[in-house]
Amino acid sequence: MSRTVLLVEDEAPIREMLKFVLEQSGFNTVEAEDVDVAQQKIREPYPDLILLDWMLPGGSGVQLAKSLKQHEFTRDIPVIMLTARGEEEDKIRGLDAGADDYVTKPFSPKELVARIKAVMRRVTPTSSEEPIEFNGLKLEPISHRVTANEEALDMGPTEFKLLHFFMTHPERVYSRELLLDNVWGTNVYVEDRTVDVHIRRLRKAVSRHGHDAMIQTVRGAGYRFSTKL
């Protein structure tokens, strides 16, 4: 079954080129030239991924990404920001707004398709496994749920996968590079700083009952999941 990508890009020549590349790679493509049209087209059946330009008429892509991540029915749709902005500060703004990845123009069509496929792979629910629990923090891979002291927690798909990796590999220190390889995959380029952004989001998601203390920074080495303080 073909996956659907919502392509939000205001420049028609770029949009047409991207649509051609996506459809050649087997994706269904829905187009939108601005924020208003994009919002109209984000409805059931929801797209599997949104390719979102930073600068758009009627509002920025960053604002739209932030809005999508705040709504129950759209918050789990992965978003890749597409922009000419290459400064680190801009990348962090995009990631903080809820983007799952960031592609800077100019880029090769092969790179873009690889990034889209990598994001889709990592947001796919984890395969059937037994629930895992530490100190009241419980992750259920089959139902894709996380609870803390039986209270449901809300987190994005990348944070879920990161937590699943931590909980299945407790008491071990992982560098950012190893986390990228294990959670994001080895065949896609994602900056180390991306790990810090998602660690921050994960800590916030599990902080209500103090479980953020189990996601520990090991200075100069990376991160570990531990019940020992």
C-alpha positions in Angstrom: 0.0 0.0 0.0 1.4 3.4 -1.0 2.2 5.9 1.7 0.8 9.5 1.3 3.0 12.6 1.6 1.5 16.0 2.0 3.8 18.4 0.2 3.5 22.0 1.4 5.6 24.3 -0.8 4.6 27.7 -2.2 7.0 27.7 -5.3 5.2 25.8 -8.1 8.4 24.6 -9.9 9.9 23.2 -6.7 6.5 21.6 -5.8 6.2 20.0 -9.3 9.8 18.7 -9.1 9.2 17.2 -5.6 5.9 15.7 -6.6 7.6 13.9 -9.5 10.4 12.6 -7.3 8.0 11.4 -4.7 5.7 9.6 -7.1 8.7 8.0 -8.9 9.6 6.6 -5.5 6.1 5.1 -5.0 4.5 7.7 -2.7 1.0 9.3 -3.2 1.4 13.0 -3.1 -1.1 15.6 -2.0 -0.1 19.3 -2.7 -0.6 22.5 -0.8 0.8 25.9 -1.7 0.2 27.7 1.6 -0.8 27.2 5.3 -4.6 27.6 4.7 -4.7 24.9 1.9 -2.4 22.6 4.0 -4.8 22.8 6.9 -7.7 22.0 4.7 -5.9 18.9 3.4 -4.8 17.6 6.8 -7.9 15.5 7.4 -8.9 11.8 7.3 -7.3 9.8 5.8 -4.4 11.6 7.3 -1.1 11.8 5.4 1.7 9.4 6.5 4.2 12.3 6.5 4.2 16.1 5.9 7.0 17.7 3.8 6.8 21.3 5.0 8.6 24.3 3.6 9.8 26.8 6.3 8.6 30.0 4.6 5.0 30.0 3.4 2.2 32.5 2.6 -0.2 32.8 5.4 2.2 31.7 8.1 5.4 29.9 8.6 6.0 26.1 8.4 7.4 26.3 11.9 4.1 27.7 13.2 2.1 25.0 11.3 4.3 22.2 12.7 3.8 23.5 16.2 0.1 23.7 15.7 -0.1 20.1 14.3 1.8 18.7 17.3 -0.7 20.3 19.7 -3.7 18.5 18.3 -4.6 14.9 19.2 -5.4 13.7 15.6 -2.3 15.2 13.9 0.4 15.2 16.6 1.8 11.8 15.5 2.1 12.7 11.8 5.9 13.0 11.2 7.0 16.3 9.7 10.2 17.0 7.7 11.1 20.7 7.4 12.3 21.8 4.0 14.2 25.1 3.9 17.1 27.1 2.7 17.9 28.0 6.3 21.0 26.1 7.3 22.0 27.8 10.5 22.1 25.6 13.6 19.8 27.9 15.5 17.2 27.6 12.8 17.5 23.8 12.8 16.9 23.7 16.5 13.9 26.0 16.1 12.4 23.6 13.6 13.1 20.6 15.8 11.7 22.3 18.9 8.5 23.1 16.9 8.0 19.3 16.5 9.7 18.5 13.3 11.1 15.0 13.1 13.9 15.9 10.6 15.3 18.8 8.7 16.5 19.0 5.0 18.4 22.0 3.9 18.2 23.2 0.3 19.8 22.4 -2.1 19.5 18.7 -1.6 19.5 15.7 -3.9 16.3 13.8 -4.6 17.9 10.6 -3.4 18.8 12.2 -0.1 15.2 13.5 0.4 13.6 10.2 -0.4 16.1 8.4 2.0 15.2 10.8 4.8 11.5 10.4 4.2 11.8 6.6 4.3 14.0 6.7 7.4 11.5 8.9 9.3 8.6 6.7 8.3 10.5 3.6 9.5 11.2 5.0 12.9 7.7 6.2 13.6 6.2 2.8 12.7 5.0 1.2 15.9 7.5 -1.3 17.4 6.8 -5.0 16.6 5.1 -7.2 19.1 6.9 -7.5 22.4 6.1 -7.9 26.1 5.4 -4.7 28.2 8.4 -3.3 30.0 8.1 -1.6 33.4 10.5 0.3 35.7 9.4 2.0 38.9 5.8 2.5 37.7 6.8 3.6 34.2 5.3 1.1 31.8 5.8 0.9 28.0 3.5 -1.4 26.0 4.9 -1.9 22.5 1.9 -3.7 21.0 -0.6 -0.9 21.9 2.1 1.8 21.6 1.1 3.2 25.1 3.2 4.6 27.9 1.9 5.0 31.4 3.3 6.4 34.6 1.7 5.0 37.8 -1.2 4.0 35.5 -1.6 7.5 34.1 -1.4 7.7 30.3 1.5 9.8 29.0 1.6 11.7 25.8 4.7 11.6 23.6 5.7 11.6 20.0 6.7 8.5 18.0 10.4 9.3 18.1 10.3 9.8 21.9 8.4 6.5 22.1 11.1 4.7 20.1 13.9 6.3 22.1 12.2 5.3 25.4 11.7 1.8 24.2 15.4 1.5 23.3 16.4 2.9 26.8 14.0 0.6 28.7 15.3 -2.5 26.8 18.9 -1.5 27.4 19.0 -0.2 31.0 22.1 0.8 33.0 24.2 1.2 29.9 25.7 4.5 28.6 25.1 5.3 25.0 26.8 8.1 23.1 24.7 10.3 20.8 26.2 8.5 17.8 25.0 5.1 19.1 21.6 6.4 19.9 21.3 7.9 16.4 22.4 4.5 14.9 19.9 2.5 17.0 16.9 4.8 17.1 17.2 6.8 13.8 19.1 4.3 11.7 22.5 4.2 10.2 21.5 5.1 6.6 20.3 8.6 7.3 22.2 11.7 8.3 20.8 13.3 11.5 22.9 15.7 13.6 24.0 14.8 17.1 22.1 17.8 18.4 18.9 16.2 17.3 19.3 13.6 20.1 19.5 16.3 22.7 16.2 17.8 21.5 14.4 14.5 21.6 15.9 13.6 25.0 14.6 17.0 26.3 11.1 16.2 24.9 11.2 12.6 26.4 12.2 13.9 29.8 9.3 16.4 29.7 6.8 13.7 28.7 7.8 11.4 31.7 8.4 14.1 34.3 4.9 14.2 35.9 5.8 11.4 38.4 9.5 12.1 38.5 10.5 9.4 35.9 12.7 12.0 34.0 15.3 11.3 36.7 15.9 7.9 35.1 17.0 9.4 31.8 20.5 10.5 32.9 23.2 12.6 31.2 26.6 11.1 31.6 29.0 14.0 31.1 31.4 13.5 28.2 29.9 10.1 27.4 26.2 10.4 26.5 23.0 9.1 28.1 21.7 6.1 30.1 18.5 4.9 31.5 18.8 3.9 35.1 16.7 3.4 38.3 19.8 4.3 40.3 20.1 7.9 41.2 
